[in-house]
Amino acid sequence: MLCFRFSFFILIYSVLSLADASTFTSNECKEAKFQTEIVNSGSFFGLLKNDLSIKKDGCLFEIKFLKLKWLLDKTWKVDICREPIHLKVSDKGSESFYKRVEECQGERKDNQRFCVYWGELKENLENYGLIYAQGARENLKSAHGQTYCTYLLLEKYLDEGVLFSKFKKANNIFSTKPKTKEQSPVRESSHQDLSSPHKMEVKSEEKAESSKLDVSEEEGTQEADQKEDESRPKF
């Protein structure tokens, strides 16, 4: 009997743990408020640390990356519910903002600095956040889950240009933007065979007519030669 009760309590605890660790929703991620810090060993045999801190208050993000204690110190501020889509960067005591003009695959020069700072932030979240954060990424209470939530929201806002709202439910942040497929070049011969069969028929008819003309010309020349032979004086 005691063994049955013990196994029953273990089953209940497992179910509650799984429910707590289930994947968070897009709206839960957007509405969440948290503050997390991820520290990992850096250079000089791990004496110098890399420190990534994330502070989220609803739509507002403040992400600070401190590398080698004080040598590299940079802060990104992003409001995913504010337009135009932009990010603020504090570096060496000065703060600047950079607006998103188009996708970072474009060639516009006025979009390059935005792409550089967004690419740097994304790389830091991946290399020093998602790789080193503790816990399961599906759990919004863990450092890994909070970093993953931050990564998804910023990717939607900064990379894809999706604007969120404080008063509406969030869009699906787990979906990825479909890539445009490149059209394979069509061969000229197959294109002509499929799209314009009447042209081929016209060409075949032209060939038949030309062959008839050639035959008639040959017959005409033969008759002319015969007449020529008959008209010649015989010796």
C-alpha positions as CSV (number, residue, x, y, z in Angstrom):
1,M,0.0,0.0,0.0
2,L,2.8,2.4,0.9
3,C,4.6,1.5,-2.3
4,F,1.4,2.3,-4.3
5,R,1.1,5.7,-2.6
6,F,4.7,6.5,-3.2
7,S,4.5,5.7,-6.9
8,F,1.3,7.7,-7.1
9,F,2.9,10.8,-5.7
10,I,5.9,10.4,-8.0
11,L,3.5,10.2,-11.0
12,I,1.7,13.4,-9.9
13,Y,5.0,15.2,-9.4
14,S,6.2,14.1,-12.9
15,V,3.0,15.3,-14.5
16,L,3.3,18.7,-12.8
17,S,6.9,19.0,-13.8
18,L,6.1,18.3,-17.4
19,A,3.3,20.8,-17.4
20,D,5.6,23.4,-15.9
21,A,8.3,22.7,-18.5
22,S,6.0,22.8,-21.4
23,T,6.7,25.1,-24.3
24,F,5.7,28.7,-23.6
25,T,3.3,30.5,-26.0
26,S,4.2,33.4,-28.2
27,N,2.0,35.8,-26.1
28,E,3.5,34.5,-22.8
29,C,6.9,35.2,-24.2
30,K,5.9,38.8,-25.3
31,E,4.2,39.6,-22.0
32,A,7.0,38.1,-19.8
33,K,9.1,40.2,-17.4
34,F,12.4,38.7,-16.3
35,Q,16.1,39.5,-15.8
36,T,18.8,36.9,-16.4
37,E,22.6,36.8,-16.5
38,I,24.8,34.2,-18.2
39,V,28.5,34.1,-17.3
40,N,31.1,31.9,-19.0
41,S,34.8,31.6,-19.0
42,G,36.8,33.7,-21.4
43,S,40.5,34.1,-22.2
44,F,43.5,33.8,-20.0
45,F,42.6,30.3,-18.6
46,G,39.1,31.4,-17.7
47,L,40.2,34.3,-15.5
48,L,38.4,36.9,-17.7
49,K,34.7,36.2,-18.0
50,N,32.1,36.9,-20.7
51,D,29.0,38.3,-19.1
52,L,25.6,38.5,-21.0
53,S,22.7,40.1,-19.1
54,I,19.1,40.3,-20.4
55,K,16.5,42.5,-18.9
56,K,12.9,42.3,-20.3
57,D,9.9,44.3,-19.3
58,G,7.1,43.4,-21.7
59,C,8.1,44.9,-25.0
60,L,11.3,46.5,-23.7
61,F,14.6,44.8,-23.9
62,E,17.9,45.9,-22.5
63,I,20.8,43.5,-23.3
64,K,24.3,44.2,-22.1
65,F,27.4,42.3,-23.1
66,L,30.6,42.6,-21.1
67,K,33.6,40.9,-22.6
68,L,37.0,40.6,-20.8
69,K,35.6,42.5,-17.8
70,W,35.9,46.1,-19.0
71,L,37.5,46.0,-22.4
72,L,34.4,45.5,-24.5
73,D,31.2,46.8,-23.0
74,K,28.1,47.3,-25.2
75,T,24.4,47.7,-24.5
76,W,21.4,47.2,-26.9
77,K,18.0,48.6,-26.2
78,V,15.0,47.4,-28.2
79,D,11.3,48.2,-28.0
80,I,9.5,45.6,-30.2
81,C,6.1,47.5,-29.9
82,R,7.5,50.8,-31.3
83,E,7.9,51.9,-34.8
84,P,9.9,52.7,-36.9
85,I,11.7,49.4,-36.3
86,H,15.0,50.3,-34.8
87,L,17.5,49.5,-32.1
88,K,19.6,51.7,-29.8
89,V,23.2,50.9,-29.1
90,S,25.4,52.3,-26.3
91,D,29.1,52.0,-26.9
92,K,31.9,53.8,-25.1
93,G,29.5,56.1,-23.3
94,S,27.5,57.3,-26.3
95,E,24.1,56.1,-27.5
96,S,22.9,56.0,-31.1
97,F,19.9,54.6,-32.9
98,Y,19.7,52.7,-36.2
99,K,16.6,52.2,-38.2
100,R,15.7,49.2,-40.3
101,V,15.3,50.1,-43.9
102,E,15.0,46.7,-45.5
103,E,16.2,43.1,-45.1
104,C,19.8,42.8,-44.3
105,Q,20.3,40.8,-47.6
106,G,19.8,44.0,-49.5
107,E,22.6,46.3,-50.8
108,R,21.4,49.7,-49.5
109,K,24.2,51.6,-47.7
110,D,21.8,53.3,-45.3
111,N,20.9,49.9,-43.9
112,Q,24.4,48.6,-43.4
113,R,25.1,49.9,-39.9
114,F,21.7,48.6,-38.6
115,C,22.6,45.2,-40.0
116,V,26.1,45.3,-38.4
117,Y,24.8,46.0,-34.9
118,W,21.8,43.6,-35.2
119,G,24.2,40.9,-36.5
120,E,26.5,41.5,-33.6
121,L,23.6,41.3,-31.1
122,K,22.3,38.1,-32.7
123,E,25.8,36.5,-32.6
124,N,26.2,37.3,-28.9
125,L,22.8,35.9,-28.1
126,E,23.7,32.7,-29.9
127,N,27.4,32.2,-28.8
128,Y,27.2,33.5,-25.2
129,G,23.5,33.0,-24.4
130,L,21.8,30.0,-26.1
131,I,25.0,27.9,-25.9
132,Y,25.8,28.5,-22.2
133,A,22.5,29.3,-20.6
134,Q,21.3,26.7,-18.1
135,G,17.9,24.9,-18.2
136,A,15.5,23.8,-20.9
137,R,14.7,26.3,-23.6
138,E,11.0,25.4,-23.4
139,N,10.9,26.6,-19.8
140,L,10.4,30.4,-19.6
141,K,11.6,30.4,-15.9
142,S,15.0,29.1,-16.9
143,A,17.9,31.2,-18.2
144,H,17.9,29.2,-21.4
145,G,14.1,29.7,-21.9
146,Q,14.4,33.4,-21.3
147,T,17.3,33.8,-23.7
148,Y,15.4,31.7,-26.3
149,C,12.3,33.9,-25.9
150,T,14.5,37.0,-26.3
151,Y,16.1,35.6,-29.4
152,L,12.8,34.7,-31.1
153,L,11.2,38.1,-30.4
154,L,14.2,40.1,-31.6
155,E,14.5,38.0,-34.7
156,K,10.9,38.6,-35.6
157,Y,11.1,42.4,-35.0
158,L,14.6,43.2,-36.2
159,D,15.2,40.6,-38.9
160,E,11.7,40.1,-40.4
161,G,10.3,43.5,-39.6
162,V,7.3,42.3,-37.5
163,L,5.8,45.0,-35.2
164,F,4.2,43.8,-32.0
165,S,1.5,45.5,-29.9
166,K,1.0,45.9,-26.2
167,F,-2.7,45.4,-26.5
168,K,-2.9,42.5,-29.0
169,K,-1.8,38.9,-28.9
170,A,1.6,38.2,-30.3
171,N,2.1,36.7,-33.7
172,N,3.5,33.2,-34.0
173,I,7.2,33.7,-33.1
174,F,8.1,30.1,-33.7
175,S,7.3,30.2,-37.5
176,T,10.2,30.9,-39.8
177,K,10.0,33.1,-42.9
178,P,9.8,31.0,-46.0
179,K,12.7,31.3,-48.4
180,T,12.1,32.3,-52.0
181,K,12.9,29.5,-54.4
182,E,15.1,30.3,-57.4
183,Q,13.5,29.4,-60.7
184,S,15.5,26.9,-62.6
185,P,16.5,28.1,-66.1
186,V,14.3,26.6,-68.9
187,R,16.1,25.3,-71.9
188,E,15.3,27.0,-75.1
189,S,14.4,23.9,-77.1
190,S,12.1,22.5,-74.5
191,H,10.4,25.9,-74.1
192,Q,9.7,26.0,-77.8
193,D,8.4,22.5,-77.9
194,L,5.9,23.2,-75.0
195,S,4.8,26.7,-75.5
196,S,4.6,27.1,-79.3
197,P,3.8,23.8,-81.1
198,H,2.2,25.7,-84.0
199,K,5.6,27.2,-84.8
200,M,7.0,23.7,-85.2
201,E,4.1,22.8,-87.5
202,V,4.7,25.9,-89.6
203,K,8.3,25.1,-89.9
204,S,7.6,21.5,-91.0
205,E,5.1,22.9,-93.6
206,E,7.7,25.4,-94.8
207,K,10.2,22.5,-95.2
208,A,7.6,20.5,-97.1
209,E,6.9,23.4,-99.4
210,S,10.5,24.1,-100.0
211,S,11.1,20.4,-100.8
212,K,8.2,20.5,-103.3
213,L,9.7,23.6,-104.9
214,D,13.1,21.9,-105.2
215,V,11.5,18.9,-106.9
216,S,9.6,21.1,-109.3
217,E,12.8,23.1,-110.1
218,E,14.7,19.9,-110.7
219,E,11.9,18.6,-113.1
220,G,12.0,22.0,-114.9
221,T,15.7,21.9,-115.4
222,Q,15.5,18.3,-116.7
223,E,12.8,19.4,-119.3
224,A,14.9,22.4,-120.3
225,D,18.0,20.2,-120.8
226,Q,16.0,17.8,-122.9
227,K,14.7,20.7,-125.1
228,E,18.2,22.0,-125.3
229,D,19.5,18.6,-126.5
230,E,16.7,18.3,-129.1
231,S,17.4,21.8,-130.5
232,R,21.1,21.1,-130.9
233,P,22.1,20.2,-134.5
234,K,23.0,16.6,-135.0
235,F,26.2,15.7,-136.9
